Each structure stands twice: as C-alpha cells, then as structure tokens.
Amino acid sequence: MAICCFPNCAYLSETSRMIAIYKRLFAKREKVIIATHGGTYEFVLKEERIPFEYVAPIMSNERSQEFVAANRGERGLQGFYKIDELREHVQSEIDFFKENNISLVLTGFTLSNAVSTRAAKIPLAVTHLGSWVPPIFERKMGVPGPPMTEKPFISLIPESWLINFYNWMMPRAKFFTKPFNVIAKELHIEPFRGTLDVFIGDLTLITDAPEILGISKDELENWTPKNLEFYSRTPQLKYVGAIYAKLFGDVPKDVKAFLNTDKPKVYVALTSSRPDYVSAVYSTNN
C-alpha cells in the first residue's frame, strides 16, 4: 500500500506543497510516490530530483494557464474541465491507483481526484483550500473579491448585504459541477452537491493558524456542518500550519536587507492573482 501525492503542476504553490509533504513522508520512511498530469511547474520536480509518474492526459503549459484562469473566474461558465477531458483524467487515475496499490491520495488542486478516488474507494486528502472552508461561511467570515466585486452593479450593493449574500451562497453554489456529476453518474458513485463539495476532501488540511484564521483549533477540528445536505460526506478538517517551500531563485538583496532590520514585517501572498492586482498592491506599498 502506498500514499500518492498528486500535485496539479499548473500551480507553483500546489507543486511546492506536494514536494514538501513528499519529503516529510519519505523521511518518515512512508511508502510514497508522486503522480501528476504535468503542467507548467513540473520542472520543479525534476530540479528537486524527485521521481514522479506521468498520468495521461498530460497538461501543456497552455492548458495549465487555462486551468488557472478558470480558478480566477476568468473563463466564465466554462469551468475547469470539459466532460470528455475529465472522463479521461478520471479513468487514467483509477487505473494508476489500482496498478500502484494506492491507499491514500493527497492532492494540490487536481480536482479530477475528487471523482477518481471516490470511484476507487480511496480516501482523499486536500491541502489547497487554506482558509476557504465551510466554517468560514457559516460564521460569515468570507469576503467576496474579484471578479465578483468588479461587476458594475455590485458596487451598488451595501457591503454588509454583499458579505451576507456571499457567505450564504458559497456552500450552496454549484458552479462547474456538471462535468463532475456527469462522470459520477456514469461511474455509479455519489454525486457532488456543490462546488465546495468538489473542493473538499475526506480530510482537508488547513494551511493556516488559529491565531490568524480566528477559529480555535478545537472548534475547527470538531466542526460538523449545520447543513448536512450541502455535503455528500462529512468533511474532516485539521490545522497543519504553513507548508514552507524551498524552491529555486535567490532572495533579492533589498529584501534581505529589510528582513535584517527591526521594522515591523507583514507578508502578504496574493495567490493565483492576476499580474495587474499584484502590481497595484506593490505600487500602493512602495
């Protein structure tokens, strides 16, 4: 039996997390392998000299960019996968899991794993959600961001109303779930009840800290849904803290100089953000 880390190499963040987890599991002498559909950042696996297996179909750099754009809401209703593409991903993954005697899959936003693990009756753990988890919405802590807030009519809605609507909507939203449920029906497995139900795993590892997120460890790890009908399984949540990556490149000299001062330091990560957002934040703080 083996653990399979399955990074979505369209993302540097997801690839680096899987590398860090793989190294930790390997150091603990667990039987662990990495599999991937490839993508823009698969070269990091090669640079780290970590053995990995390709699972068809292989994602090109162009396809990787389309996937990330879907995550940012830039592809409208097109979603992450077309039905035929998702079917191919899922079947290849099922075959791979059986051939390699996989007992647990841990992924960084390889969403097809949600279907293939369920069909193969293998537990799925995910690390990609961070603090975007059901208790956030139940406590009305979610704050809508682009592209939702960029819609012209949105600016007319009072902020308190918008936040209440956003937190009500997110557990109920069914964006992009059609391909997943078409394949689920073909495989005679439990359908997904919403977008969040696709994203969470049997175990969701929260890469945050209680002091930052604002929900105590005891409350989050013993959380049960207020609305069971939103989830096809009862998700289990666990704080694991930040997963740090040691990757290519050097820290710029001016950053090193700043870090060696006594000035207050705040690190802000704009994950999966458009270049113009990053530029705007950088210009504001310069």
Buried (B, 14 or more C-beta within 10 A) or exposed (E): EEBBBBBBBBBBBBBBBBBBBBBEBBEEEEBBBBBBBBBBBBEBBEEBEBEBEEBEEEBEBEBBBBBBBBBEEEBEEEBBBEBEBBBBBBBBBBBBBEEBEBEBBBBBBBBBBBBBBBBBEBBBBBBBBBBBBBBBBBEEBBEBEEEEBEEEEEEEBEEEEBBEEBBEBBBBBBBBBBBBBBBBEBBEBEBBBBBBBBBBBBBBBBBBBBEEBEBEBEEBBEBEBEEEEBBBBEBBBEBEEBBEBEBEEEEEEEEEEEEEEEEEEEEEEEEEBBEEEEEEEEEEEE
